[in-house]
Amino acid sequence: MKLEFHHINFVSDDVDRMHTFYTQVLGLDDMPASQFPRTEAKDGKGFDGPIRFATDGAMQMHLAERDLNIAFHNGQVINPIERGHIAFRTDDLPAFLAMLDARGIPYSDYGTAFSAEWHQVFFHDPEGNVIEVHQQVSSAPVA
């Protein structure tokens, strides 16, 4: 089972201001939102808040509007856009989940609620930081 860094998610009440900071002050490149096909939010599920993207060419930054109720609306426990999270991509999500289960680490399985092309799972590290592990589920190009 391969695991690699993929992105860092920061949350904000002003996504555009954050995006401007990271692209204009720190010089990261803008990533068009079209490179991140989102699942349509409906019936109170998913997430349709603003998201902007930036990259250094290798790692991505996902800048999302803070939503304190996203876990509740999606029937989950862990909220990935309350304080942000760090994300890893795997090539074998079932094996990764079996490892979490074997270690007694609870997680929230959002499936493709946020991204049409990624199956996303969120859990906490020992200090309460949110970690995402996802696997690509479509034939879209790997970002």
Residue pairs with C-beta under 8 A, 6 or more apart in sequence:
1 90
1 91
1 92
1 95
1 96
1 99
2 90
2 91
2 92
3 88
3 89
3 90
3 96
3 133
4 88
4 89
5 59
5 86
5 87
5 88
6 59
6 60
6 87
6 88
6 89
6 134
7 59
7 60
7 61
7 62
7 86
7 87
8 59
8 60
8 61
8 62
8 84
8 85
8 86
8 87
9 61
9 62
9 63
9 64
9 80
9 81
9 84
9 85
9 86
9 87
9 132
10 18
10 61
10 62
10 63
10 64
10 84
11 63
11 64
11 65
11 66
11 81
11 82
11 83
11 84
12 18
12 63
12 64
12 65
12 66
13 65
13 66
15 50
15 51
15 52
15 63
15 64
15 65
16 50
16 52
18 52
18 63
19 30
19 52
19 54
19 63
22 28
22 54
22 61
22 63
23 29
23 30
23 54
28 54
28 55
28 56
28 61
29 54
29 55
29 56
29 57
30 52
30 53
30 54
31 53
31 54
31 55
31 60
31 143
32 53
33 51
33 52
33 53
35 53
35 143
36 51
36 53
36 62
36 115
36 143
37 115
37 116
37 117
37 140
38 46
38 47
38 48
38 51
38 114
38 115
38 116
39 46
39 112
39 113
39 114
39 115
39 116
40 46
40 48
41 47
41 48
44 73
45 73
45 74
45 75
45 113
46 74
46 113
46 114
47 64
47 67
47 70
47 81
47 113
47 114
49 64
49 65
49 67
49 81
50 64
50 65
51 62
51 63
51 64
51 65
52 63
53 60
53 61
53 62
53 63
54 60
54 61
54 63
55 61
60 143
62 87
64 81
64 84
65 81
66 81
66 82
67 79
67 81
67 82
68 79
68 82
70 79
70 80
70 81
70 82
71 77
71 78
71 79
71 82
71 108
74 110
74 113
76 108
76 109
76 110
76 122
77 106
77 108
78 107
78 108
78 122
78 123
78 124
78 130
79 130
80 110
80 120
80 122
80 130
80 132
82 130
83 130
84 130
85 122
85 129
85 130
85 131
85 132
86 129
86 130
86 131
86 132
87 131
87 132
87 133
87 134
88 131
88 132
88 133
88 134
89 133
89 134
89 135
89 136
90 96
90 133
90 134
90 135
91 135
92 135
93 119
93 121
93 133
93 134
93 135
96 121
96 133
97 107
97 109
97 121
100 106
100 107
100 121
100 123
105 123
106 123
107 121
107 122
107 123
108 121
108 122
108 123
109 121
110 120
110 121
110 122
111 119
111 120
112 118
112 119
112 120
112 137
113 120
114 120
115 134
116 138
117 136
117 137
117 138
117 140
118 134
118 135
118 136
118 137
119 134
119 135
119 137
120 132
120 133
120 134
121 132
121 133
121 134
122 130
122 131
122 132
123 130
123 131
123 133
124 130
124 131
125 131
136 142
